Amino acid sequence: MSVSPFDSAMLRDLFTDREVASLFTDAATIRAMLMVEGMLAKQQGDLGVIPAESAAFIHRSSLEVQIDPAALSEATGQNGVCVPALVAAFRKEMQAPDHAQYAHWGATSQDIIDTGLALRLRQVLALIETRGDRLATALARLAKAHADTPMTARTYGQTANPTSFGAVAAAWGWPWLAHKDRLAALRPRLLMVTLSGAAGTGAAFGPEAARTRAGLAAALKLTDPGRSVHSTRDHVAELAGWLTLVAGTTGKMGEDLMLMAQSDVGEVRFTGAGESSTMPQKQNPVGASVLIALARHVQALNGAVQGAALHRQQRDGAAWFTEWLSLPSMLMGVAKSLSVAADLAETLDPQTTRMASNLDDPLGLIHAEALSFALAAHMPRPEAQAAVKSACKQALATATPLLTLLETAYPGLPLAEVTEPLTAMGEAPAEARRFAEAVNTAPPDA
């Protein structure tokens, strides 16, 4: 096993989203930083900060040069950042010292690294959103198809009331619609230019500092924060928090599916489930297990990123390094979890017959709450609760159905109707349909 399972050739199909992984390669990182260097020179040339001819040459070179990431390793280990070695290699590859001297004019390493990260995060978040929308669409289909499919709702692992499988699927999907709203609010705060120079003052950019930052933001289609963000990492902490919420949503789905797939419950089956190396009869819920494991991993890393918000003074290498160690794995984990969850939702085989049989308790104790409210229409609520509680004990002791005991004790009351499936499920079918409608009517860029 490699140090990171996300980079393992053996484990990559289990944990890795290859499109997201491609954006966190060394080559992709260098390409993004060179794009920032090139666009920075172009803006400075337009403003007369550096010679226009040199600016054009640097910009063109940033699109053409190839830099070996391995060649930056030793210097990065010494400097703690790759930019000094990158700039040196970039200037050397240009083979035009008169122009190359103006590359990286006034900028600091964090300007280039953080702005390059923003460019890649824009692509990563678009991929994550696409995967989340795919999950929501698959869950909407399940919710609509099974809005009226009755099954047992469980609280504290115990039988509670009847619900519908469609409502369960909707409960897995509703949070994603809220996550999309949060992401729309987060994007402008996260996808922004960082350009403030060595100590966050922008002094090396001279009187054109603000215009340079605004021009670079416009050229890269990023937000201009209008200030230094070197040591205020709330936007990174907010991203980590958002990723943790999404992972919690898919992890909850995984936990529910694990329980529903248990052999003594048997309410779902997985297409293409995992095989055991020794037990031919087993179908291991691998996908659900992946969702749970990735959620726990993302939650653990979130603690590290939130701690990195304690960013000392104008630059804190330890806090910055913590972000590098944590964020890529969090992004990878969430992207993969959404893909796995969508795969499960698209191929899930609900066992409706088993759902019905699990619901069919001969004693009818699952209807105790509904029957207590039916009685409460004819007597004080505490008296109705006490009567049903006593009848539940009698049902268990005598193996007599709860409804039979209550109808005998209170003849003539319309009690049986509350145990009918559609009535017993309450708002569950309607909620399932509302979710399906919400997904199907949402605008593409919502």
Secondary structure, DSSP 8 states (H G I E B T S, - for coil): --SSGGG-TTTHHHH--HHHHHTTSHHHHHHHHHHHHHHHHHHHHHTTSS-HHHHHHHHHHHHH----GGGGHHHHHHHSSSHHHHHHHHHHHHT-HHHHTTTTTT--HHHHHHHHHHHHHHHHHHHHHHHHHHHHHHHHHHHHHTTT-EEEEEETTEEEEEEEHHHHHHHHHHHHHHHHHHHHHHHHHHSB-----TTSS-GGGGGGHHHHHHHHHHHHT-B--SS--SS--HHHHHHHHHHHHHHHHHHHHHHHHHHHTSTTT--EE-TT-B--SS-TT--B-HHHHHHHHHHHHHHHHHHHHHHHT---TT--HHHHHHHHHHHHHHHHHHHHHHHHHHHHHHH-EE-HHHHHHHH--TT-GGGHHHHHHHHHTTS-HHHHHHHHHHHHHHHHHHT--HHHHHHHHSTT---GGGGSHHHHTTTHHHHHHHHHHHHHHS-TT-
